[in-house]
Amino acid sequence: MRQESPNILLSVIVPVYNAEKYLYDSLGNLVNQTFLSAFPGGMEILLINDASTDRSLQILNQCKEQFPGLITILSNEKNRGPGLTRNRGLDLAKGQYVGFMDADDLIDVTMYEKLYLAAGGGESHRAQEEMADFVDCAVEIDKNGNSDLVLFTSPDYWGELTDEARSHLIATPGFIVTRIFKRSLIEENHIRFRNRYMMEDHDFLSIFFAKASSCAGMKEVLYRYVDNEESVSKRDPACFFVDYREAIQALYHRLHLLPNYAGIRTGAEFAILVLADRCLYIMDQLCGAGLLSKEEQRRLEKELRKQIEETVITHPEQNPFISQKLGEEMKQRLFLFFQNTKP
């Protein structure tokens, strides 16, 4: 396994695809992080151009010219999507911690310094193994001009993690971009992203949470997530069924053989059922719009039903996360689907 560089405390990986209109702002906040003055020479930025067809690569090169010792640029020969692109960054990262930023989002200039300090960094007496495995901050989610403030890692679970806490984290994983992660844990467990355009970070987060021993967090909003209409997550809805099915399979595949699966199963099954509900909802929307026939909808539901039979044991009515976190429409859709699934 590649060892951490004693000088690089944090590697920040940024996949870039046709983001020219956002890059001056997003990269401006990234290269002006207070982390750089607090820990001189302790940060590296890996910018990975995913075969952009706009001026993104030109802007990245301009940024590297200004900050040659800080920035490394990689380029994919053809568009690979954020999963494989982030993996390229992980393969080269040297930091004790790794963070992921989306090229069309904004981070506070103090974000990475505050997250690293919250992890226990900067304390000369604290050994690396005593530092938190990951740290989260609150995020502002900007969607169509409306903003929500969310902290996905509840303060209830900061500190040493139990399986109950891990189950909660898996149930509502949140975003990969609001956190920093201990890279040794990623490498020791060979954790990488799936090469998909959608939800490639869902099972990455879940397996990391299942393996993590401790976490920390901040209630302060340090990340602004823009729900960009031009992003890859806005692809043709007809592709979503395959993506959700693969996400379900990946989640189950990565978790169900773990020694502590019994302790995290409630959260894992909730996550699977939420993905299944999204499949059902999208199929209803496609069918209502005349883009999916009733016959094809029944065929796809049959495939999904078989998958749920193989991955979920507990009826949704017995899963506490269902009643706590879902609205009535989602609950009834899942209850009916599960009733038709189980013998």
GUDO-646055 format. One line per 5 residues: number of its first residue (from 1); for each residue x, y, z of C-alpha. Coordinates in pm, 1 decimal, m for minus. Each point is the difference from the previous one (the first is absolute). Layout:
<atoms>
NUM	X,Y,Z; ...
</atoms>
This chain:
<atoms>
1	0.0,0.0,0.0; 124.1,353.0,m87.6; 98.4,184.9,315.1; m115.1,348.4,99.1; 247.5,276.5,m66.7
6	112.6,149.3,333.3; m30.3,345.9,m159.3; m338.2,m29.5,m173.2; m281.0,11.4,252.7; m288.1,42.4,m245.4
11	m64.0,m93.8,m364.1; m299.2,166.1,m169.8; m132.1,m175.9,m311.6; m212.2,195.8,m249.1; m150.6,m165.9,m310.5
16	m68.1,261.8,m267.1; m236.3,m34.4,m294.6; m118.2,301.6,m200.5; 1.9,225.0,305.7; 160.5,312.4,m146.9
21	m267.4,239.8,126.0; 50.8,m117.5,360.2; 375.5,m59.6,18.6; 126.7,351.1,71.4; m217.0,16.5,312.2
26	33.6,m361.5,116.1; 376.1,m22.8,m53.9; 50.2,349.8,139.5; m140.3,m109.8,335.9; 196.7,m324.7,m15.4
31	345.3,149.9,m62.9; m61.4,264.6,269.4; m72.5,m247.6,278.6; 125.7,113.6,340.2; 131.4,m356.3,36.4
36	293.2,108.6,m219.7; 122.3,261.0,246.9; m83.9,m206.6,307.7; 187.5,m303.5,m136.1; 251.9,121.1,m261.5
41	71.7,m264.4,m261.4; m261.8,m230.0,153.0; m256.0,m2.6,m280.0; m13.7,m123.1,m359.3; m274.6,58.1,m256.2
46	m62.9,m259.5,m271.4; m206.1,142.4,m287.1; m117.3,m266.0,m244.8; m140.9,114.8,m332.1; m256.7,m254.2,m116.4
51	30.9,70.3,m373.8; m171.1,339.5,20.8; m99.8,156.5,m330.5; m14.2,359.9,129.2; 280.5,219.1,141.3
56	29.2,m193.3,325.8; 346.8,m142.8,m69.7; 130.4,341.7,m101.5; m122.5,145.5,329.9; 157.3,m289.1,194.5
61	333.0,62.3,m170.1; m20.6,371.3,82.1; m58.6,m91.1,363.0; 296.5,m237.9,3.2; 225.0,270.6,m144.7
66	m87.0,218.6,299.0; 33.9,m280.2,259.4; 248.6,m251.1,m149.0; 99.2,m160.4,330.3; m356.6,m43.9,114.5
71	m185.3,m130.3,m305.2; 33.0,m317.2,m207.5; m207.2,m38.8,m317.7; m105.7,m331.3,m151.6; m209.8,m49.1,m313.8
76	m221.4,m286.2,m113.4; 22.3,m73.0,m372.7; m375.5,m52.0,m8.9; m282.9,77.8,238.3; m2.1,m253.5,283.2
81	m236.7,148.5,255.7; 72.0,111.0,358.0; 54.6,m349.5,143.9; 297.0,m107.0,m209.6; 130.2,356.9,m2.4
86	6.6,17.1,380.6; 169.2,m340.4,6.0; 284.3,140.9,m210.5; 44.1,266.5,265.1; m4.5,m256.1,281.6
91	269.1,m201.8,m175.3; 233.5,302.1,11.2; m104.3,162.0,327.7; 269.1,23.1,269.1; m186.4,170.9,281.2
96	m84.5,m123.8,345.9; m356.8,104.7,m81.6; m180.4,30.9,m330.5; m283.2,233.1,m94.9; m217.3,13.7,m310.0
101	m138.8,318.3,m152.2; m235.5,42.3,m295.0; 115.5,254.1,m255.8; m332.3,186.6,m6.0; m31.6,46.6,376.9
106	140.8,254.8,246.0; 188.1,m69.6,321.0; 72.8,241.9,279.9; 366.4,104.1,1.2; 32.6,m132.9,357.8
111	m163.8,m336.9,m70.1; 294.8,m237.2,m20.2; 191.1,158.3,287.5; m306.6,m28.3,224.4; m73.3,m358.4,m101.6
116	360.5,m104.6,55.7; 11.5,164.2,341.6; m332.3,m165.3,90.8; 157.6,m335.0,m90.8; 268.7,65.8,258.9
121	264.9,131.3,m234.8; 245.1,261.2,121.5; 27.1,m158.5,343.9; 364.3,m102.5,23.5; m65.3,m254.8,273.0
126	m276.8,m181.5,m192.3; 99.8,m304.7,m205.0; m154.5,m41.5,m343.7; m186.7,m313.8,105.6; m174.1,204.4,271.3
131	m141.7,249.8,m249.5; m354.3,m31.7,m134.3; m48.9,m224.5,m300.7; m214.9,264.1,m166.4; m135.8,346.7,68.8
136	m316.1,162.2,m138.6; m135.8,354.4,m16.6; m337.7,152.7,m72.6; m92.8,75.0,m361.3; m221.1,251.0,m175.5
141	m188.6,m175.8,m278.7; m99.8,242.9,m273.0; m277.6,m135.3,m223.5; m180.8,227.3,m242.5; 74.2,303.8,215.2
146	m126.4,m162.2,321.0; 248.2,m89.5,272.5; m2.2,m264.2,272.7; 258.5,m31.8,276.8; 84.8,m358.9,94.6
151	246.8,m179.2,226.0; m3.5,m367.0,m99.4; 230.4,m129.2,275.7; m201.4,62.8,314.5; 189.5,122.3,309.4
156	m162.7,m296.5,177.4; 258.1,m222.7,m171.6; 316.3,209.5,26.2; 271.4,m194.3,177.8; 40.0,m376.0,13.3
161	m240.3,m174.5,m235.2; m229.1,m286.4,97.5; m181.7,m217.2,m251.8; m317.2,191.4,83.7; 172.3,323.4,m99.7
166	142.1,m160.4,m313.5; m348.9,m118.8,m90.9; m131.7,356.7,26.8; 284.2,131.3,m216.7; m64.1,m262.8,m267.9
171	m372.4,77.5,4.4; 58.9,367.1,m83.3; 349.1,20.5,m150.2; m16.8,356.6,m129.8; 276.8,141.0,m218.4
176	358.9,m108.7,m42.6; 109.9,357.7,m68.2; m74.7,141.4,347.3; 245.5,m235.9,169.9; 365.1,m89.2,28.6
181	96.7,m367.9,34.5; 300.7,m172.8,150.3; 176.0,m135.7,m307.9; 160.4,m296.0,178.8; m348.0,m140.8,69.8
186	m90.2,35.3,m368.6; 317.1,m176.2,m112.2; m1.9,m274.7,263.9; m351.7,m99.3,m106.6; 55.8,54.1,m373.8
191	m292.5,241.0,m19.7; m57.9,150.8,m341.3; m289.3,153.7,m194.0; m206.6,m189.1,m253.6; 47.0,116.9,m356.0
196	m352.9,138.7,m35.3; m144.0,345.8,m60.3; m265.2,m27.8,270.6; 29.8,m75.8,372.6; 359.5,m112.6,m36.7
201	68.3,138.3,348.3; m294.6,m170.2,176.1; 160.9,m338.6,66.2; 344.6,163.9,39.9; m135.9,189.2,299.6
206	m186.6,m302.8,133.9; 302.8,m230.5,7.9; 213.5,277.2,149.4; m257.8,58.6,274.7; m19.8,m374.2,66.5
211	378.4,m12.3,48.4; 48.3,328.6,186.7; 72.2,5.9,372.9; m53.7,367.9,72.3; m122.4,324.4,m150.1
216	m30.2,368.4,74.3; m194.2,288.9,m143.0; m80.1,368.4,m8.0; m339.9,168.0,3.6; 136.9,289.9,m201.7
221	m103.0,22.7,m367.6; 325.3,m24.7,m195.6; m113.0,m147.6,m332.8; m251.4,129.9,m255.8; m137.3,m276.8,m219.9
226	m157.5,113.3,m326.0; m260.3,m230.3,m152.2; 121.6,71.4,m351.6; m250.6,m68.1,m278.7; 289.6,m65.5,m239.7
231	168.6,m262.9,217.0; 23.2,m368.3,m89.6; m269.9,m77.9,257.9; m252.7,164.1,m234.9; 37.9,m262.5,m269.8
236	m280.4,m172.3,m188.1; m235.5,m147.6,265.7; m13.9,m323.7,m201.8; 356.2,m71.6,117.4; m90.0,30.3,366.4
241	m147.2,m346.6,44.8; 330.9,m169.6,m78.0; 187.0,247.4,220.8; m226.2,m57.5,301.0; 7.1,m376.0,m45.3
246	379.5,3.9,m11.4; 14.3,226.4,305.5; m218.6,m245.2,195.3; 216.1,m293.3,m102.1; 323.9,181.6,81.8
251	m127.1,105.6,341.9; m105.8,m352.8,91.2; 311.7,m158.7,m150.1; 236.1,223.9,194.7; m174.4,m33.2,335.2
256	m179.0,m331.3,47.2; 309.4,m216.0,63.4; 150.2,235.5,259.2; 34.0,m148.1,351.0; m211.4,283.1,142.0
261	m276.3,m14.0,m263.7; m261.5,m109.9,254.6; 63.2,324.0,189.4; m25.2,224.9,m306.5; m264.5,m194.2,m195.1
266	m288.2,233.4,91.6; 180.8,297.9,m153.0; 115.5,m198.0,m301.7; m350.0,m132.0,m71.3; m147.5,347.0,37.9
271	252.0,131.9,m253.9; m89.9,m283.5,m238.5; m374.5,64.7,38.5; 41.4,371.6,m66.6; 183.5,m83.4,m323.2
276	m276.1,m244.1,m91.8; m263.1,266.6,65.6; 180.8,237.4,m233.9; m15.0,m271.7,m269.8; m374.2,m35.8,49.9
281	m58.6,374.5,m3.4; 203.2,53.3,m318.4; m179.1,m285.7,m174.8; m336.2,154.8,93.8; 115.1,335.2,m139.9
286	129.0,m153.0,m323.4; m315.6,m203.8,m44.3; m218.9,304.4,64.1; 195.7,196.4,m260.5; m42.5,m276.2,m256.8
291	372.2,m78.2,m2.0; m44.8,m345.9,152.7; m268.3,m250.9,m85.6; m205.7,m174.9,268.0; 141.2,m331.8,m116.2
296	357.6,123.8,34.2; m77.3,150.6,338.6; m130.6,m335.6,124.5; 311.9,m172.9,m132.0; 231.7,244.8,175.5
301	m198.9,m22.5,322.9; 35.3,m377.4,m13.3; 378.3,34.3,m28.8; 8.2,245.9,289.4; m226.1,m223.5,209.7
306	241.2,m291.4,m44.1; 291.0,219.2,102.5; m177.0,117.2,315.7; m83.4,m360.5,91.3; 374.9,m71.9,m9.7
311	117.1,303.1,196.5; m267.0,96.4,258.9; m119.5,m220.4,285.1; m201.3,234.0,223.3; m339.0,134.4,m106.2
316	10.9,380.9,m36.6; m263.7,37.6,272.7; 252.7,m147.9,245.9; 288.8,221.9,m113.2; 9.7,300.5,238.1
321	164.2,225.6,m259.0; m303.6,m35.3,m227.5; m236.9,159.7,250.9; 258.1,257.9,111.6; 123.4,125.3,m334.7
326	m256.9,m61.6,m275.6; m321.1,173.2,m96.1; m332.5,m179.7,m27.6; 8.4,m34.0,m379.0; 340.3,m169.2,2.7
331	m96.1,m224.4,290.3; m320.0,m120.2,m164.5; 175.5,m61.8,m331.4; 265.1,m208.9,173.2; m248.7,m187.6,218.8
336	m207.4,m98.1,m303.3; 303.2,m97.4,m203.7; 146.5,m206.1,284.4; m334.1,m167.8,63.0; m1.6,m114.7,m361.3
341	363.8,m105.7,28.1; 9.1,m226.2,303.1; m183.7,m334.9,1.3
</atoms>
